[in-house]
């Protein structure tokens, strides 16, 4: 017999989750995002201006490529001189904060949302994500809710981050295997090792 109650998804309430804006603003964002912001032809300055107009805090020198999906811009803070690669998905039901000089590579998922597996109605279990100055989250990596990526840390391609990564730390995921842990990065470590 399972130690957890049987799920009754019809009872889901979303209790405790604040979308941060009224339904009209949410709908307008989804429309503008789908029609303009994620498109390849939308120039970076316009993309950034639209995000700011919807409440995102974005520093100077930021490059947000096409195809980047941002769930709620009003829950996004991006420091100066950051890069966000094509196809990245910032699923920010809760705040996502990127420091200065952060690189979020192609197809990265930053996911602040989850569900409580012990809840019979599968209620939310969300938490913010912070990526500190100089960190690099490489292609197709996933960072889950509640995690902080330390200063100058590297999350290797396809790695799965489920807990904090220390300053100068490295998380890797060898082909076909889950992330193999965290280790401090020495001055001799090359990007090929990440």
C-alpha positions as CSV (number, residue, x, y, z in Angstrom):
1,X,0.0,0.0,0.0
2,X,1.3,3.5,-0.9
3,X,2.3,5.8,1.9
4,X,0.9,8.7,-0.1
5,X,-2.8,9.5,-0.7
6,X,-4.3,8.8,-4.1
7,X,-4.2,11.9,-6.3
8,X,-7.4,13.7,-7.0
9,X,-6.3,16.3,-9.5
10,X,-9.9,17.7,-9.9
11,X,-9.5,19.1,-6.4
12,X,-6.4,21.2,-7.3
13,X,-6.7,24.8,-6.1
14,X,-3.4,26.4,-6.7
15,X,-3.5,27.8,-3.2
16,X,-0.6,30.1,-2.3
17,X,0.4,30.8,-5.9
18,X,0.2,34.5,-6.8
19,X,0.6,35.2,-10.6
20,X,1.5,38.7,-9.8
21,X,-0.8,40.5,-12.3
22,X,-4.5,40.5,-13.1
23,X,-5.9,38.2,-15.8
24,X,-6.0,41.0,-18.4
25,X,-2.3,41.7,-18.1
26,X,-1.5,38.0,-18.1
27,X,-3.5,37.5,-21.3
28,X,-1.9,40.6,-23.0
29,X,1.6,39.2,-22.1
30,X,0.8,35.8,-23.5
31,X,-0.4,37.4,-26.7
32,X,2.5,39.8,-27.2
33,X,5.0,37.1,-26.2
34,X,3.7,34.6,-28.7
35,X,3.2,37.1,-31.5
36,X,6.4,39.2,-31.1
37,X,8.9,38.6,-28.3
38,X,9.9,35.0,-29.2
39,X,10.0,35.5,-33.0
40,X,13.3,35.5,-34.8
41,X,12.6,38.8,-36.5
42,X,12.1,40.7,-33.3
43,X,15.2,42.8,-32.7
44,X,16.9,42.5,-29.3
45,X,16.2,46.2,-28.3
46,X,12.5,45.8,-29.0
47,X,12.4,42.4,-27.2
48,X,14.1,44.0,-24.1
49,X,11.8,47.0,-24.2
50,X,8.7,44.9,-24.3
51,X,9.9,42.8,-21.4
52,X,10.6,45.9,-19.4
53,X,7.2,47.3,-20.2
54,X,5.6,44.2,-18.7
55,X,7.7,44.6,-15.5
56,X,10.9,42.8,-16.1
57,X,14.0,44.4,-14.6
58,X,16.8,44.1,-17.2
59,X,20.2,45.6,-17.0
60,X,22.3,47.1,-19.8
61,X,24.1,45.1,-22.4
62,X,21.7,42.1,-22.1
63,X,21.3,39.8,-25.1
64,X,18.0,37.8,-25.1
65,X,17.9,35.6,-28.3
66,X,14.8,34.6,-30.2
67,X,12.8,31.7,-29.0
68,X,13.3,32.5,-25.3
69,X,10.1,31.8,-23.4
70,X,9.5,33.8,-20.2
71,X,6.4,32.8,-18.3
72,X,5.9,36.1,-16.3
73,X,8.3,39.0,-17.1
74,X,7.3,40.8,-13.9
75,X,9.0,38.0,-12.0
76,X,12.3,38.3,-13.9
77,X,15.4,40.3,-12.9
78,X,18.5,40.2,-15.2
79,X,21.8,42.0,-14.4
80,X,24.1,43.7,-16.8
81,X,25.8,42.0,-19.7
82,X,23.9,38.7,-19.6
83,X,23.2,36.3,-22.4
84,X,20.1,34.1,-22.7
85,X,20.4,31.7,-25.6
86,X,17.9,30.5,-28.2
87,X,15.1,28.3,-26.9
88,X,15.8,28.9,-23.2
89,X,12.7,28.6,-21.1
90,X,12.4,30.6,-17.9
91,X,9.3,29.1,-16.2
92,X,9.2,31.6,-13.5
93,X,6.0,31.1,-11.5
94,X,8.2,32.5,-8.7
95,X,11.1,35.1,-9.2
96,X,14.1,34.2,-11.3
97,X,17.1,36.5,-10.6
98,X,20.2,36.5,-12.9
99,X,23.3,38.4,-11.7
100,X,25.7,40.3,-13.9
101,X,27.6,38.5,-16.7
102,X,25.5,35.3,-16.5
103,X,25.3,33.0,-19.5
104,X,22.1,30.9,-19.9
105,X,22.8,28.8,-23.0
106,X,20.5,27.3,-25.6
107,X,17.5,25.3,-24.5
108,X,18.2,25.7,-20.8
109,X,15.1,25.2,-18.5
110,X,14.9,27.3,-15.3
111,X,11.9,25.9,-13.6
112,X,10.6,27.5,-10.4
113,X,7.4,25.4,-10.3
114,X,6.7,22.0,-9.0
115,X,4.0,20.1,-7.1
116,X,3.9,18.6,-3.6
117,X,3.9,14.8,-4.2
118,X,2.3,14.3,-0.7
119,X,-0.7,16.5,-1.5
120,X,-3.8,14.6,-2.6
121,X,-4.7,17.5,-4.9
122,X,-1.1,17.9,-6.2
123,X,-0.8,21.5,-4.9
124,X,2.1,23.7,-6.0
125,X,5.5,23.5,-4.3
126,X,7.2,26.5,-6.0
127,X,10.4,28.4,-5.1
128,X,12.6,31.1,-6.7
129,X,15.9,30.5,-8.6
130,X,19.0,32.7,-8.3
131,X,21.9,32.6,-10.7
132,X,24.8,34.7,-9.3
133,X,27.3,36.8,-11.2
134,X,29.5,35.2,-13.8
135,X,27.8,31.8,-13.7
136,X,27.3,29.7,-16.8
137,X,24.4,27.3,-17.3
138,X,25.3,25.3,-20.4
139,X,23.0,24.0,-23.2
140,X,20.0,21.9,-22.3
141,X,20.7,22.0,-18.5
142,X,17.8,22.1,-16.1
143,X,17.8,24.1,-12.8
144,X,14.9,23.3,-10.5
145,X,13.0,25.4,-8.0
146,X,14.7,26.7,-4.9
147,X,18.3,26.4,-6.3
148,X,21.0,29.0,-6.2
149,X,23.9,28.8,-8.7
150,X,26.9,30.4,-7.1
151,X,29.2,33.1,-8.5
152,X,31.3,31.9,-11.5
153,X,29.8,28.4,-11.2
154,X,29.4,26.2,-14.3
155,X,26.4,23.9,-14.9
156,X,27.5,21.6,-17.7
157,X,25.4,20.7,-20.7
158,X,22.3,18.6,-19.9
159,X,23.0,18.6,-16.2
160,X,20.1,18.5,-13.7
161,X,20.5,20.8,-10.7
162,X,18.3,20.0,-7.7
163,X,20.3,21.8,-5.0
164,X,22.5,24.8,-4.6
165,X,25.8,25.0,-6.5
166,X,28.6,26.7,-4.6
167,X,30.6,29.6,-5.9
168,X,33.1,28.4,-8.5
169,X,31.4,25.0,-8.4
170,X,30.9,22.7,-11.4
171,X,28.0,20.3,-12.1
172,X,28.4,17.9,-14.9
173,X,26.3,15.2,-16.6
174,X,28.2,12.6,-18.6
175,X,26.4,11.2,-21.6
176,X,23.6,8.9,-20.5
177,X,24.1,9.5,-16.8
178,X,22.6,11.9,-14.2
179,X,24.6,14.8,-12.8
180,X,27.6,13.4,-11.0
181,X,27.9,15.9,-8.3
182,X,29.5,19.2,-7.5
183,X,33.2,20.0,-7.3
184,X,35.2,23.2,-6.9
185,X,36.7,24.5,-10.1
186,X,40.4,25.1,-10.0
187,X,42.2,27.7,-12.1
188,X,43.4,24.9,-14.4
189,X,39.9,23.7,-15.2
190,X,39.0,24.3,-18.9
191,X,35.6,24.8,-20.3
192,X,36.0,21.4,-22.1
193,X,35.9,19.8,-18.7
194,X,32.6,21.5,-17.9
